[in-house]
């Protein structure tokens, strides 16, 4: 089933009784600006997940405006706080994953952050990031690429590891195991 169809079937109220460590907001996700978070919230408390994700994306681009910029380094893409990402107006796969994860978790939606690569890329910097969002209807994780309009993972992307927070990746990065 296409990702959009799955996301449309899940409603925010479906997460009401979910308990998971992947709801916790800590580390780099702490300090998401309250005004930004409130802008992301849907008007309808039982909105479907697809529309909620689109609203978050809209608010990100509204806040960064025309002054958006790409991350200058892997560290800047993954290891800044959400507040700092928004302040610097950084748009990269890692920074968008951080923002989406913080908003979704604050709303009570379990999320994993995924670090991966692209198959066959000749670029030395072929890393990519996406989310796994918990589906309360079938109790499985959905792969969601917030850099894609249809939220489907790029066909050449593959997972290296998923994390609760990019702070865990930072430890792997410092060891050279990333």
MDAnalysis code that builds the backbone (N, CA, C; Angstrom):
import MDAnalysis as mda
import numpy as np

u = mda.Universe.empty(534, n_residues=178, atom_resindex=np.repeat(np.arange(178), 3), trajectory=True)
u.add_TopologyAttr("name", ["N", "CA", "C"] * 178)
u.add_TopologyAttr("resid", np.arange(1, 179))
u.add_TopologyAttr("resname", ["UNK", "UNK", "UNK", "UNK", "UNK", "UNK", "UNK", "UNK", "UNK", "UNK", "UNK", "UNK", "UNK", "UNK", "UNK", "UNK", "UNK", "UNK", "UNK", "UNK", "UNK", "UNK", "UNK", "UNK", "UNK", "UNK", "UNK", "UNK", "UNK", "UNK", "UNK", "UNK", "UNK", "UNK", "UNK", "UNK", "UNK", "UNK", "UNK", "UNK", "UNK", "UNK", "UNK", "UNK", "UNK", "UNK", "UNK", "UNK", "UNK", "UNK", "UNK", "UNK", "UNK", "UNK", "UNK", "UNK", "UNK", "UNK", "UNK", "UNK", "UNK", "UNK", "UNK", "UNK", "UNK", "UNK", "UNK", "UNK", "UNK", "UNK", "UNK", "UNK", "UNK", "UNK", "UNK", "UNK", "UNK", "UNK", "UNK", "UNK", "UNK", "UNK", "UNK", "UNK", "UNK", "UNK", "UNK", "UNK", "UNK", "UNK", "UNK", "UNK", "UNK", "UNK", "UNK", "UNK", "UNK", "UNK", "UNK", "UNK", "UNK", "UNK", "UNK", "UNK", "UNK", "UNK", "UNK", "UNK", "UNK", "UNK", "UNK", "UNK", "UNK", "UNK", "UNK", "UNK", "UNK", "UNK", "UNK", "UNK", "UNK", "UNK", "UNK", "UNK", "UNK", "UNK", "UNK", "UNK", "UNK", "UNK", "UNK", "UNK", "UNK", "UNK", "UNK", "UNK", "UNK", "UNK", "UNK", "UNK", "UNK", "UNK", "UNK", "UNK", "UNK", "UNK", "UNK", "UNK", "UNK", "UNK", "UNK", "UNK", "UNK", "UNK", "UNK", "UNK", "UNK", "UNK", "UNK", "UNK", "UNK", "UNK", "UNK", "UNK", "UNK", "UNK", "UNK", "UNK", "UNK", "UNK", "UNK", "UNK", "UNK", "UNK", "UNK", "UNK", "UNK", "UNK"])
u.atoms.positions = np.array([
    [0.850, -1.178, 0.000],
    [0.000, 0.000, 0.000],
    [0.895, 1.239, 0.000],
    [0.512, 2.212, -0.785],
    [1.310, 3.436, -0.838],
    [1.278, 4.150, 0.509],
    [2.369, 4.808, 0.806],
    [2.550, 5.461, 2.106],
    [1.440, 6.482, 2.396],
    [1.011, 7.234, 1.391],
    [-0.027, 8.253, 1.597],
    [-1.326, 7.594, 2.075],
    [-1.695, 6.471, 1.481],
    [-2.924, 5.781, 1.897],
    [-2.835, 5.339, 3.353],
    [-1.663, 4.857, 3.746],
    [-1.467, 4.437, 5.133],
    [-1.585, 5.635, 6.071],
    [-0.898, 6.725, 5.710],
    [-0.909, 7.926, 6.561],
    [-2.305, 8.522, 6.697],
    [-3.111, 8.436, 5.640],
    [-4.483, 8.975, 5.683],
    [-5.386, 8.165, 6.620],
    [-5.071, 6.874, 6.805],
    [-5.905, 6.020, 7.671],
    [-5.616, 6.232, 9.154],
    [-4.459, 6.780, 9.465],
    [-4.079, 6.974, 10.869],
    [-4.502, 8.372, 11.305],
    [-5.224, 8.458, 12.406],
    [-5.655, 9.746, 12.936],
    [-4.910, 10.038, 14.228],
    [-4.747, 11.301, 14.526],
    [-3.979, 11.696, 15.705],
    [-4.560, 11.114, 16.983],
    [-5.882, 10.982, 17.049],
    [-6.513, 10.394, 18.241],
    [-6.142, 8.926, 18.429],
    [-5.680, 8.264, 17.361],
    [-5.263, 6.862, 17.470],
    [-4.047, 6.701, 18.380],
    [-3.344, 7.790, 18.645],
    [-2.156, 7.749, 19.497],
    [-2.454, 8.052, 20.968],
    [-3.704, 8.273, 21.302],
    [-4.072, 8.749, 22.641],
    [-3.543, 7.892, 23.784],
    [-3.514, 6.592, 23.635],
    [-3.110, 5.745, 24.759],
    [-1.759, 5.049, 24.544],
    [-0.988, 5.511, 23.591],
    [0.296, 4.881, 23.276],
    [1.343, 5.267, 24.317],
    [2.052, 4.265, 24.807],
    [3.197, 4.476, 25.711],
    [4.424, 3.943, 24.991],
    [5.468, 4.742, 24.892],
    [6.668, 4.318, 24.179],
    [7.835, 5.206, 24.567],
    [9.052, 4.646, 24.621],
    [10.219, 5.506, 24.863],
    [10.483, 6.430, 23.676],
    [9.880, 6.127, 22.524],
    [10.085, 6.949, 21.331],
    [9.167, 8.167, 21.287],
    [8.522, 8.457, 22.416],
    [7.755, 9.698, 22.565],
    [8.584, 10.727, 23.329],
    [9.562, 10.262, 24.069],
    [10.370, 11.155, 24.910],
    [11.087, 12.216, 24.074],
    [11.065, 13.421, 24.601],
    [11.792, 14.524, 23.973],
    [12.978, 14.831, 24.864],
    [14.162, 14.586, 24.346],
    [15.376, 14.842, 25.120],
    [16.495, 15.196, 24.154],
    [17.638, 15.474, 24.703],
    [18.810, 15.750, 23.877],
    [18.585, 16.900, 22.920],
    [18.881, 16.656, 21.660],
    [18.839, 17.708, 20.648],
    [17.418, 18.171, 20.318],
    [16.406, 17.381, 20.682],
    [15.023, 17.766, 20.387],
    [14.427, 18.666, 21.461],
    [15.080, 18.765, 22.600],
    [14.562, 19.628, 23.667],
    [14.559, 21.083, 23.206],
    [13.658, 21.824, 23.754],
    [13.648, 23.262, 23.497],
    [13.019, 23.672, 22.187],
    [12.145, 22.827, 21.632],
    [11.447, 23.255, 20.419],
    [10.614, 24.488, 20.778],
    [10.739, 25.555, 20.019],
    [9.988, 26.771, 20.360],
    [8.480, 26.510, 20.398],
    [7.852, 26.919, 21.475],
    [6.420, 26.666, 21.683],
    [5.575, 27.298, 20.576],
    [5.945, 28.503, 20.160],
    [5.190, 29.178, 19.094],
    [5.244, 28.360, 17.798],
    [6.420, 27.846, 17.472],
    [6.576, 27.015, 16.280],
    [5.722, 25.755, 16.405],
    [5.796, 25.102, 17.556],
    [5.025, 23.881, 17.783],
    [3.530, 24.139, 17.608],
    [3.032, 25.201, 18.207],
    [1.596, 25.506, 18.130],
    [1.164, 25.793, 16.694],
    [2.048, 26.421, 15.902],
    [1.731, 26.664, 14.491],
    [1.571, 25.356, 13.727],
    [2.300, 24.338, 14.140],
    [2.270, 23.044, 13.452],
    [1.008, 22.247, 13.740],
    [0.358, 22.526, 14.851],
    [-0.802, 21.729, 15.244],
    [-1.951, 21.900, 14.263],
    [-2.618, 20.800, 13.938],
    [-3.760, 20.892, 13.026],
    [-4.955, 21.543, 13.712],
    [-5.831, 22.120, 12.925],
    [-7.042, 22.733, 13.477],
    [-7.955, 21.670, 14.081],
    [-8.018, 20.518, 13.448],
    [-8.859, 19.421, 13.900],
    [-8.000, 18.459, 14.713],
    [-8.389, 18.200, 15.942],
    [-7.593, 17.324, 16.812],
    [-7.573, 15.881, 16.338],
    [-8.463, 15.517, 15.422],
    [-8.460, 14.161, 14.881],
    [-8.047, 14.148, 13.411],
    [-7.177, 15.060, 13.062],
    [-6.634, 15.115, 11.707],
    [-5.921, 13.805, 11.393],
    [-5.807, 13.489, 10.102],
    [-5.034, 12.297, 9.751],
    [-3.545, 12.643, 9.742],
    [-2.725, 11.622, 9.831],
    [-1.286, 11.811, 9.955],
    [-0.686, 12.466, 8.714],
    [-1.193, 12.140, 7.532],
    [-0.666, 12.746, 6.305],
    [-0.829, 14.263, 6.331],
    [-2.007, 14.734, 6.704],
    [-2.242, 16.179, 6.745],
    [-1.412, 16.856, 7.835],
    [-1.197, 16.167, 8.955],
    [-0.359, 16.713, 10.016],
    [1.088, 16.868, 9.520],
    [1.601, 15.861, 8.827],
    [2.960, 15.951, 8.288],
    [3.079, 17.092, 7.278],
    [2.075, 17.244, 6.448],
    [2.102, 18.343, 5.457],
    [2.064, 19.706, 6.154],
    [1.294, 19.789, 7.226],
    [1.222, 21.056, 7.973],
    [2.576, 21.382, 8.600],
    [3.235, 20.396, 9.191],
    [4.566, 20.620, 9.769],
    [5.514, 21.116, 8.694],
    [5.497, 20.474, 7.535],
    [6.376, 20.877, 6.435],
    [6.092, 22.315, 6.009],
    [4.814, 22.667, 5.905],
    [4.428, 24.030, 5.536],
    [4.977, 25.043, 6.548],
    [4.831, 24.741, 7.816],
    [5.284, 25.653, 8.873],
    [6.815, 25.776, 8.859],
    [7.509, 24.687, 8.593],
    [8.976, 24.764, 8.489],
    [9.360, 25.765, 7.410],
    [8.810, 25.600, 6.205],
    [9.184, 26.490, 5.100],
    [8.685, 27.910, 5.309],
    [7.559, 28.061, 5.974],
    [7.064, 29.408, 6.302],
    [8.054, 30.110, 7.242],
    [8.606, 29.374, 8.202],
    [9.516, 29.954, 9.181],
    [10.916, 30.210, 8.644],
    [11.391, 29.362, 7.743],
    [12.744, 29.600, 7.210],
    [12.716, 30.582, 6.051],
    [11.594, 30.671, 5.357],
    [11.448, 31.642, 4.285],
    [12.463, 31.464, 3.170],
    [12.720, 32.547, 2.468],
    [13.635, 32.508, 1.323],
    [15.093, 32.457, 1.752],
    [15.347, 32.647, 3.031],
    [16.727, 32.640, 3.524],
    [17.190, 31.251, 3.945],
    [16.418, 30.227, 3.577],
    [16.812, 28.866, 3.949],
    [18.165, 28.526, 3.335],
    [18.874, 27.622, 4.009],
    [20.163, 27.195, 3.469],
    [20.406, 25.736, 3.818],
    [21.256, 25.115, 3.034],
    [21.629, 23.731, 3.292],
    [22.616, 23.681, 4.444],
    [22.676, 22.541, 5.080],
    [23.666, 22.349, 6.139],
    [25.059, 22.392, 5.515],
    [26.003, 22.992, 6.231],
    [27.373, 23.098, 5.736],
    [28.166, 21.827, 5.992],
    [27.673, 20.987, 6.886],
    [28.410, 19.780, 7.250],
    [27.439, 18.740, 7.796],
    [27.939, 17.526, 7.911],
    [27.156, 16.462, 8.515],
    [26.785, 16.837, 9.948],
    [27.740, 17.409, 10.670],
    [27.498, 17.808, 12.059],
    [26.367, 18.832, 12.156],
    [26.365, 19.797, 11.235],
    [25.323, 20.824, 11.258],
    [23.960, 20.230, 10.878],
    [23.959, 19.216, 10.052],
    [22.716, 18.570, 9.635],
    [22.088, 17.754, 10.758],
    [22.931, 17.131, 11.599],
    [22.400, 16.191, 12.580],
    [22.508, 16.628, 14.041],
    [23.496, 17.449, 14.383],
    [23.831, 17.627, 15.794],
    [23.496, 18.996, 16.381],
    [22.576, 19.712, 15.783],
    [22.101, 20.970, 16.358],
    [20.743, 20.744, 17.018],
    [20.404, 21.581, 17.972],
    [19.070, 21.519, 18.566],
    [18.050, 22.025, 17.549],
    [16.809, 21.657, 17.746],
    [15.740, 22.125, 16.863],
    [15.681, 23.650, 16.878],
    [15.814, 24.224, 18.043],
    [15.791, 25.683, 18.162],
    [16.887, 26.319, 17.306],
    [18.082, 25.738, 17.337],
    [19.207, 26.271, 16.567],
    [19.020, 26.037, 15.060],
    [18.455, 24.907, 14.694],
    [18.165, 24.633, 13.278],
    [17.219, 25.705, 12.737],
    [16.172, 25.993, 13.485],
    [15.201, 27.002, 13.046],
    [15.827, 28.393, 13.018],
    [16.652, 28.703, 14.001],
    [17.301, 30.007, 14.039],
    [18.212, 30.205, 12.829],
    [18.967, 29.164, 12.490],
    [19.901, 29.245, 11.355],
    [19.233, 29.017, 10.001],
    [17.953, 28.608, 10.018],
    [17.169, 28.372, 8.804],
    [17.787, 27.280, 7.923],
    [18.199, 26.185, 8.567],
    [18.844, 25.078, 7.868],
    [17.796, 24.082, 7.380],
    [17.899, 23.730, 6.111],
    [17.041, 22.703, 5.538],
    [17.951, 21.623, 4.956],
    [17.921, 20.474, 5.584],
    [18.624, 19.288, 5.096],
    [17.800, 18.104, 5.566],
    [18.115, 16.929, 5.077],
    [17.339, 15.765, 5.505],
    [17.436, 15.575, 7.021],
    [18.637, 15.693, 7.568],
    [18.824, 15.504, 9.003],
    [18.130, 16.551, 9.848],
    [18.193, 17.806, 9.398],
    [17.557, 18.873, 10.176],
    [16.034, 18.762, 10.113],
    [15.494, 18.408, 8.943],
    [14.040, 18.238, 8.842],
    [13.569, 17.066, 9.704],
    [14.336, 15.984, 9.715],
    [13.991, 14.835, 10.555],
    [13.955, 15.254, 12.023],
    [14.919, 16.055, 12.441],
    [14.950, 16.533, 13.834],
    [13.701, 17.337, 14.172],
    [13.330, 18.244, 13.294],
    [12.161, 19.097, 13.539],
    [10.884, 18.260, 13.567],
    [10.691, 17.434, 12.544],
    [9.494, 16.596, 12.490],
    [9.407, 15.706, 13.731],
    [10.517, 15.076, 14.096],
    [10.512, 14.174, 15.249],
    [10.122, 14.914, 16.524],
    [10.652, 16.101, 16.715],
    [10.336, 16.871, 17.922],
    [8.848, 17.221, 17.977],
    [8.289, 17.667, 16.865],
    [6.861, 18.033, 16.826],
    [5.993, 16.793, 17.043],
    [6.299, 15.714, 16.326],
    [5.491, 14.500, 16.449],
    [5.543, 13.937, 17.867],
    [6.727, 13.889, 18.446],
    [6.847, 13.358, 19.805],
    [6.116, 14.244, 20.811],
    [6.217, 15.547, 20.631],
    [5.514, 16.444, 21.558],
    [4.005, 16.207, 21.481],
    [3.547, 15.774, 20.316],
    [2.122, 15.457, 20.118],
    [1.792, 14.043, 20.599],
    [2.809, 13.281, 21.042],
    [2.573, 11.946, 21.574],
    [2.689, 10.832, 20.548],
    [3.347, 11.119, 19.438],
    [3.495, 10.135, 18.364],
    [4.915, 9.553, 18.413],
    [5.054, 8.238, 18.608],
    [6.384, 7.629, 18.655],
    [7.109, 7.708, 17.309],
    [8.379, 8.115, 17.371],
    [9.181, 8.322, 16.167],
    [10.606, 7.827, 16.404],
    [11.162, 7.163, 15.387],
    [12.583, 6.818, 15.369],
    [13.255, 7.649, 14.273],
    [14.499, 8.035, 14.503],
    [15.286, 8.762, 13.516],
    [16.195, 7.752, 12.823],
    [16.226, 7.789, 11.499],
    [16.985, 6.802, 10.742],
    [18.126, 7.474, 9.994],
    [19.305, 6.880, 10.144],
    [20.498, 7.324, 9.427],
    [20.798, 6.277, 8.364],
    [20.987, 6.727, 7.127],
    [21.252, 5.793, 6.052],
    [22.123, 6.396, 4.971],
    [22.188, 5.680, 3.878],
    [22.992, 6.086, 2.713],
    [22.212, 5.787, 1.438],
    [22.788, 6.214, 0.316],
    [22.237, 5.909, -0.997],
    [23.098, 4.858, -1.684],
    [22.473, 3.819, -2.234],
    [23.182, 2.819, -3.037],
    [23.700, 3.471, -4.314],
    [24.874, 3.128, -4.710],
    [25.401, 3.526, -6.014],
    [25.769, 4.981, -6.177],
    [25.727, 5.765, -5.121],
    [26.075, 7.175, -5.232],
    [27.593, 7.310, -5.319],
    [28.052, 8.117, -6.274],
    [29.493, 8.338, -6.425],
    [29.984, 9.457, -5.517],
    [29.049, 10.197, -4.956],
    [29.423, 11.263, -4.030],
    [29.949, 10.655, -2.740],
    [30.937, 11.300, -2.159],
    [31.449, 10.806, -0.880],
    [30.469, 11.132, 0.245],
    [29.667, 12.161, 0.056],
    [28.683, 12.557, 1.066],
    [27.306, 12.057, 0.626],
    [27.093, 10.757, 0.717],
    [25.842, 10.186, 0.235],
    [24.924, 9.745, 1.358],
    [24.968, 10.451, 2.475],
    [24.127, 10.096, 3.620],
    [22.708, 10.649, 3.443],
    [21.784, 10.000, 4.151],
    [20.393, 10.446, 4.112],
    [19.761, 10.147, 5.470],
    [18.684, 10.844, 5.788],
    [17.960, 10.645, 7.038],
    [16.463, 10.626, 6.749],
    [15.746, 9.817, 7.519],
    [14.295, 9.765, 7.414],
    [13.737, 9.296, 8.757],
    [12.435, 9.145, 8.822],
    [11.764, 8.753, 10.065],
    [11.143, 7.375, 9.955],
    [10.960, 6.770, 11.108],
    [10.048, 5.641, 11.260],
    [9.007, 6.127, 12.257],
    [7.763, 6.129, 11.832],
    [6.656, 6.582, 12.676],
    [5.812, 5.362, 13.034],
    [5.489, 5.254, 14.302],
    [4.718, 4.111, 14.785],
    [3.294, 4.169, 14.256],
    [2.815, 3.038, 13.739],
    [1.448, 2.917, 13.271],
    [0.639, 2.193, 14.351],
    [-0.238, 2.905, 15.056],
    [-1.001, 2.279, 16.138],
    [-2.074, 1.304, 15.644],
    [-2.385, 1.347, 14.352],
    [-3.424, 0.467, 13.829],
    [-2.920, -0.965, 13.637],
    [-1.651, -1.105, 13.235],
    [-1.116, -2.460, 13.055],
    [0.121, -2.729, 13.926],
    [0.483, -1.753, 14.748],
    [1.612, -1.860, 15.678],
    [2.943, -2.118, 14.973],
    [3.102, -1.490, 13.819],
    [4.362, -1.589, 13.069],
    [4.878, -0.176, 12.805],
    [6.137, -0.091, 12.411],
    [6.752, 1.199, 12.096],
    [6.619, 1.488, 10.603],
    [6.268, 2.714, 10.272],
    [6.125, 3.164, 8.888],
    [7.354, 3.983, 8.530],
    [7.943, 3.708, 7.387],
    [9.077, 4.510, 6.912],
    [8.514, 5.739, 6.212],
    [8.939, 6.927, 6.683],
    [8.457, 8.193, 6.143],
    [9.658, 9.093, 5.838],
    [9.788, 9.466, 4.572],
    [10.865, 10.365, 4.167],
    [10.282, 11.770, 4.041],
    [10.584, 12.605, 5.011],
    [9.995, 13.955, 5.053],
    [10.605, 14.891, 4.016],
    [11.592, 14.433, 3.269],
    [12.157, 15.257, 2.191],
    [11.427, 15.024, 0.873],
    [10.547, 14.037, 0.830],
    [9.826, 13.689, -0.395],
    [8.371, 14.120, -0.288],
    [7.821, 14.663, -1.378],
    [6.431, 15.127, -1.359],
    [5.442, 14.006, -1.058],
    [5.733, 12.794, -1.533],
    [4.827, 11.669, -1.293],
    [5.213, 10.858, -0.050],
    [6.227, 11.317, 0.672],
    [6.716, 10.712, 1.915],
    [7.298, 9.304, 1.736],
    [7.452, 8.848, 0.508],
    [8.050, 7.539, 0.252],
    [9.565, 7.654, 0.273],
    [10.209, 6.644, 0.794],
    [11.663, 6.634, 0.867],
    [12.247, 6.550, -0.537],
    [13.289, 7.341, -0.763],
    [13.997, 7.302, -2.042],
    [14.383, 5.845, -2.321],
    [14.155, 5.347, -3.545],
    [14.400, 3.928, -3.827],
    [15.860, 3.478, -3.662],
    [16.800, 4.394, -3.693],
    [18.207, 4.004, -3.535],
    [18.706, 4.150, -2.100],
    [17.841, 4.608, -1.208],
    [18.252, 4.790, 0.188],
    [18.183, 3.468, 0.941],
    [19.138, 3.276, 1.830],
    [19.108, 2.103, 2.697],
    [19.541, 2.499, 4.105],
    [18.980, 1.809, 5.068],
    [19.204, 2.122, 6.477],
    [20.524, 1.555, 6.976],
    [21.247, 2.384, 7.749],
    [22.400, 1.908, 8.501],
    [21.975, 1.589, 9.929],
    [21.224, 2.529, 10.545],
    [20.818, 2.335, 11.939],
    [19.704, 3.325, 12.280],
    [18.822, 2.938, 13.193],
    [17.849, 3.923, 13.677],
    [18.196, 4.297, 15.111],
    [17.744, 5.489, 15.488],
    [18.113, 6.089, 16.767],
    [16.888, 6.687, 17.434],
    [16.985, 6.818, 18.744],
    [15.962, 7.539, 19.500],
    [16.241, 9.043, 19.413],
    [17.512, 9.395, 19.297],
    [17.926, 10.798, 19.237],
    [19.249, 10.858, 18.473],
    [19.494, 11.944, 17.766],
    [20.767, 12.076, 17.031],
    [21.963, 12.093, 17.980],
    [21.754, 12.332, 19.261],
    [22.849, 12.261, 20.222],
    [23.482, 10.876, 20.248],
    [22.676, 9.832, 19.999],
    [23.211, 8.472, 19.908],
    [24.087, 8.320, 18.664],
    [23.664, 8.914, 17.562],
    [24.468, 8.895, 16.333],
    [25.783, 9.636, 16.554],
    [25.732, 10.711, 17.318],
    [26.941, 11.489, 17.584],
    [28.019, 10.625, 18.249],
    [27.597, 9.741, 19.141],
    [28.544, 8.814, 19.784],
    [29.161, 7.882, 18.739],
    [28.326, 7.339, 17.842],
    [28.838, 6.475, 16.770],
    [29.762, 7.259, 15.843],
    [29.382, 8.485, 15.557],
    [30.169, 9.359, 14.671],
    [31.561, 9.601, 15.247],
    [31.614, 9.884, 16.534],
    [32.919, 10.134, 17.189],
    [33.802, 8.890, 17.184],
    [33.181, 7.704, 17.223],
    [33.939, 6.456, 17.184],
    [34.297, 6.058, 15.748],
    [33.731, 6.763, 14.758],
    [33.946, 6.411, 13.362],
    [33.062, 5.270, 12.898],
    [32.045, 4.945, 13.677],
    [31.141, 3.839, 13.390],
    [29.788, 4.367, 12.923],
    [29.792, 4.993, 11.767],
    [28.558, 5.587, 11.269],
    [28.458, 5.442, 9.785],
])
